[in-house]
Amino acid sequence: MSATKDREMMAEVLRREFNRKQYPVRSMRIQGCLILGCLLLLFLPMARAQQGSTTATVHLKNGLIQQVQIRAVNNNGIQWTGRNTPNPKVLPHSEIARIDFPEPDLWKQGNRFFYAGDYPKAIAAFSSLAKNPVGNFYPAPGNYTSRAQLRLIDCFRETGNAKGIAEVAAALKAESLPPTLRGQMDVIACWAELSQGNWEAAITQVDALEANPILPARSDLGYIKAVALENTGRTREAITAYGAAYTVDFGGSRELAKRSIQSAIQLLLAANDEGRAGELLSLVHTYAKVYNEGELWEGAPAKAVELLNKELEGTGNEAASAEEESESEGEGESKAEPKEAEPTEPADGKAKAKGKAQSKPAKGK
């Protein structure tokens, strides 16, 4: 019995000694696992960036152009390989002018919606594209995350969403865009001032930019200035600035021009200036006939609707009476002796009516 107890006690002593000697080993194993986990967390972003690759055309600032396989991108540059360069090399961003990447499907889809005027769907597509910087090789100059952000700004401009422009602009970095698109950043900054209600700052920035005659997006500048002027109570100046928005860059943003004309109409109606009645009438018909399929906007002031309908009715009555007069004159002339040709310029109101009779039916055809 005592021998059995002795054996048990000896076994217990050996177990304790074994565990004591094994403890440092276990501790080292635990420490090793922790270190490995930290390393994985540290290098996970770069590991993610290295997933996948794409063939792209790199335009260097020294004028050279090279087609390469881009393996990864970080804030310092791109990692690439080529036909004669099987081992990855790093090219700093400072040497790159731009990179032409293949167009993603979301980019093509968003552009189709954008040019069709379906801005909500375009915004959804470009927003999804902008949220994938790793897959789009951000921040390489020309990447489609930055391009999508810029296109989002275009969408918000078309819908008049200055706040949306400012939010996207805060995340957009000019150096991640191709050089040809970086010139828009100053105009975008004006939109940001407008979104924050900094009216005077917006006007000052627009005036400074308008001093450059080759600056693009002049319709943007006219609209930004007009909104700021309107909000500071300078109605006459605002109407003039809205005019710049729909005439200076005519053929540019259709939605921006349409919105500018609508605002100008509303300001002219509020001003009730008889001296500008002709301008108001012209704008009413321009909006309806050029921008809105013959109608004014929903909820348009009754006075504007009255001007549109009254002018159209008057034109129809004048044409009808002029046509009747022309027919009666034609019957009389067929029975009378031939007369000398009438002078080029009408001598009285009757001749003017005859001119209308000749032109109005032709317009109807």
ABEGO torsion letter per residue (X at the ends): XAAAAAAAAAAAAAAAAAAAAAAAAAAAAAAAAAAAAAAAAAAAAAAAAABEBBBBBBBBAAGBBBBBBBABBBAAEBBBBBAABABBBBBBAAABABBBBBBBAAAAAAAAAAAAGBAAAAAAAAAAAAABAAAAGOABBGBAAAAAAAAAAAAAAAAGBAAAAAAAAAABBAAABBAAAAAAAAAAAAAAAAAAGBAAAAAAAAAAAAABAABBGAAAAAAAAAAAAAAAGBAAAAAAAAAAAAAAABGBBAAAAAAAAAAAAAAAAAAGBAAAAAAAAAAAAAAAAAAAGGBBBBGBBAAAAAAAAAAAAAAAAAAAAAAAAAAAAAAAAAABBBBBBBBABBABAAAAAAAAAAAAAAAAX
